[in-house]
Amino acid sequence: ITDLGGEPVVEGEYDFGYGDDPVAFLEIAQALENTGVSAYAGAGPQIQDPGIVAAALSILSVEARHAAYLNDLNGDSPFPDTFDEPLSRDEVLAIAGEFIIDDGSDDEEPTEEAAAEDDATEAPAEGDATEAPAEGDATEAPTEAPAATDPPAATEAPTEVPATEEPTEETEDDVEVPATETPLP
């Protein structure tokens, strides 16, 4: 954080309320990881510094893997939707805020307005070690996020899978897919 010109936040105090119940722990972890994915998806388009974009995308991919694993552990689909729903800061705080006892800041209640005043997404000063890569560098990130697209409407007809002569098996969605045999190690 400091390498990118930011200031680390003060450690907060949290109460997740699961006690000694491992099932409750997994359910809360699942909810928070999925919220984390949506939080990064919502904040991404606001990030202007390519170095921060790269870090945020890296964190987002790890959050998504955590969420998928916890979804699976809790008996849900590891990949429940085609697109993750982006959430605003206020929406994230409405979900995760119930676990925050003290966020460590002097703000009584963080909001999008407070975030705008303390915008950590601005590019560092010119000459800073965190400048964007030189033009033409393969690692260069776009400076403007592409416009978000809505996922296909749920009312669209499902895509039919062409019939094959390979053996098939039925899935939960009654779509035939080729059967595979994977040898066990």
Contacts in CASP RR format, 6 or more apart in sequence:
PFRMAT RR
TARGET T0000
AUTHOR 0000-0000-0000
METHOD contacts of the structure
MODEL  1
ITDLGGEPVVEGEYDFGYGDDPVAFLEIAQALENTGVSAYAGAGPQIQDP
GIVAAALSILSVEARHAAYLNDLNGDSPFPDTFDEPLSRDEVLAIAGEFI
IDDGSDDEEPTEEAAAEDDATEAPAEGDATEAPAEGDATEAPTEAPAATD
PPAATEAPTEVPATEEPTEETEDDVEVPATETPLP
1 7 0 8 1.000
1 8 0 8 1.000
2 8 0 8 1.000
3 129 0 8 1.000
3 130 0 8 1.000
4 49 0 8 1.000
4 51 0 8 1.000
4 52 0 8 1.000
4 55 0 8 1.000
4 124 0 8 1.000
4 130 0 8 1.000
5 124 0 8 1.000
5 128 0 8 1.000
5 130 0 8 1.000
6 120 0 8 1.000
7 120 0 8 1.000
9 103 0 8 1.000
9 104 0 8 1.000
9 105 0 8 1.000
10 104 0 8 1.000
10 105 0 8 1.000
11 104 0 8 1.000
12 100 0 8 1.000
12 101 0 8 1.000
12 102 0 8 1.000
12 103 0 8 1.000
12 104 0 8 1.000
13 100 0 8 1.000
13 101 0 8 1.000
13 102 0 8 1.000
13 104 0 8 1.000
14 99 0 8 1.000
14 100 0 8 1.000
14 101 0 8 1.000
15 99 0 8 1.000
15 101 0 8 1.000
16 25 0 8 1.000
16 28 0 8 1.000
16 99 0 8 1.000
17 24 0 8 1.000
17 28 0 8 1.000
17 99 0 8 1.000
18 24 0 8 1.000
18 25 0 8 1.000
18 27 0 8 1.000
18 28 0 8 1.000
19 25 0 8 1.000
26 70 0 8 1.000
26 73 0 8 1.000
26 74 0 8 1.000
27 74 0 8 1.000
28 99 0 8 1.000
29 70 0 8 1.000
30 67 0 8 1.000
30 70 0 8 1.000
30 71 0 8 1.000
30 73 0 8 1.000
30 74 0 8 1.000
30 76 0 8 1.000
31 95 0 8 1.000
32 96 0 8 1.000
32 99 0 8 1.000
33 63 0 8 1.000
33 66 0 8 1.000
33 67 0 8 1.000
33 70 0 8 1.000
34 67 0 8 1.000
34 70 0 8 1.000
34 71 0 8 1.000
35 87 0 8 1.000
35 92 0 8 1.000
35 95 0 8 1.000
35 96 0 8 1.000
36 63 0 8 1.000
36 67 0 8 1.000
36 92 0 8 1.000
37 60 0 8 1.000
37 63 0 8 1.000
37 64 0 8 1.000
37 67 0 8 1.000
37 84 0 8 1.000
38 84 0 8 1.000
38 85 0 8 1.000
38 86 0 8 1.000
38 87 0 8 1.000
38 91 0 8 1.000
38 92 0 8 1.000
39 87 0 8 1.000
39 89 0 8 1.000
39 92 0 8 1.000
40 56 0 8 1.000
40 59 0 8 1.000
40 60 0 8 1.000
40 63 0 8 1.000
41 60 0 8 1.000
41 84 0 8 1.000
41 85 0 8 1.000
41 86 0 8 1.000
41 87 0 8 1.000
42 86 0 8 1.000
42 87 0 8 1.000
42 88 0 8 1.000
43 56 0 8 1.000
43 89 0 8 1.000
44 53 0 8 1.000
44 56 0 8 1.000
44 86 0 8 1.000
44 145 0 8 1.000
45 86 0 8 1.000
45 145 0 8 1.000
45 148 0 8 1.000
46 121 0 8 1.000
47 53 0 8 1.000
47 56 0 8 1.000
47 121 0 8 1.000
47 145 0 8 1.000
48 121 0 8 1.000
48 122 0 8 1.000
48 123 0 8 1.000
48 143 0 8 1.000
49 121 0 8 1.000
49 122 0 8 1.000
49 123 0 8 1.000
49 124 0 8 1.000
49 130 0 8 1.000
49 132 0 8 1.000
50 132 0 8 1.000
50 133 0 8 1.000
50 140 0 8 1.000
50 141 0 8 1.000
50 142 0 8 1.000
50 143 0 8 1.000
51 130 0 8 1.000
51 132 0 8 1.000
51 141 0 8 1.000
52 120 0 8 1.000
52 121 0 8 1.000
53 141 0 8 1.000
53 142 0 8 1.000
53 145 0 8 1.000
54 139 0 8 1.000
54 141 0 8 1.000
64 84 0 8 1.000
68 78 0 8 1.000
68 79 0 8 1.000
69 78 0 8 1.000
71 77 0 8 1.000
71 78 0 8 1.000
71 79 0 8 1.000
71 80 0 8 1.000
72 78 0 8 1.000
81 151 0 8 1.000
82 151 0 8 1.000
82 152 0 8 1.000
83 150 0 8 1.000
83 151 0 8 1.000
86 148 0 8 1.000
87 95 0 8 1.000
88 112 0 8 1.000
89 110 0 8 1.000
89 111 0 8 1.000
89 112 0 8 1.000
89 115 0 8 1.000
90 111 0 8 1.000
90 112 0 8 1.000
93 110 0 8 1.000
93 111 0 8 1.000
103 110 0 8 1.000
107 114 0 8 1.000
123 132 0 8 1.000
124 130 0 8 1.000
124 131 0 8 1.000
132 140 0 8 1.000
132 141 0 8 1.000
132 143 0 8 1.000
133 139 0 8 1.000
133 140 0 8 1.000
134 140 0 8 1.000
158 173 0 8 1.000
158 175 0 8 1.000
161 175 0 8 1.000
161 176 0 8 1.000
161 177 0 8 1.000
163 176 0 8 1.000
164 178 0 8 1.000
166 178 0 8 1.000
166 179 0 8 1.000
167 178 0 8 1.000
167 179 0 8 1.000
168 176 0 8 1.000
168 177 0 8 1.000
168 178 0 8 1.000
168 179 0 8 1.000
169 176 0 8 1.000
169 177 0 8 1.000
169 179 0 8 1.000
170 176 0 8 1.000
171 177 0 8 1.000
END
